[in-house]
Amino acid sequence: MGFKEILPSEIEKESFRIIRKELLEAGKDFSPEVEPTVVRVIHTTADFEYADTLEFSEGVIEKARDAIRRGAHIVTDTNMALSGINKKTLSKYGGEVHCFMADEEVAVKAKERGVTRAYVSMEMAAGIDSPLIFAIGNAPTALASLHRLWKEKSFRPELIIAVPVGFVNVVEGKELIRSMDVPYIINAGRKGGSGVAAAICNSILYNMNESNIHY
């Protein structure tokens, strides 16, 4: 097979066609609601295992769309995810994207308490006076912080995207989110990352009009 000559504008479209074809051949079938998210995550990672490991709570995509229409802000645990999320589309609905990991106050409080910046940054984010979506791709301690806020302070985000990557407390952190009465998108196991978190956010943002699916 030789190198294909293909227009730059057609590369993404062709990638999505290949992904959908291979999913079909593998017998993987998804509802129209979640398929764009599964496809975009596979496109971002070139890893078809996500077709088996991504988990969606009941009605989560429409709940996320509704939150965005109400001006939801997105909070991430890395500047990489912050950079990757489509802020222009989110801003059309009044939302913004935040990452407090580099905030000086967060750093000071984390050092004083002997916890991670991610843990404290979730507490800071909880004070934002808007509906909130959390996109966590790196730090399991961010998930632990969100779980504590939910359990002790009845804090209830609109959505938690729990896809941290790694080996320490990653699986356990995702399990905490499953135990919460909060809409979630989780990737089971050790895989995930900031790129996956951003891809999930973008798949929702690009499909705010669900009758016009864009992968």
Summary of the structure (lengths in Angstrom):
residues: 215
radius of gyration: 17.4
end to end distance: 26.4
largest distance: 59.1
contacts: 706
relative contact order: 0.18
helix: 50%
strand: 10%
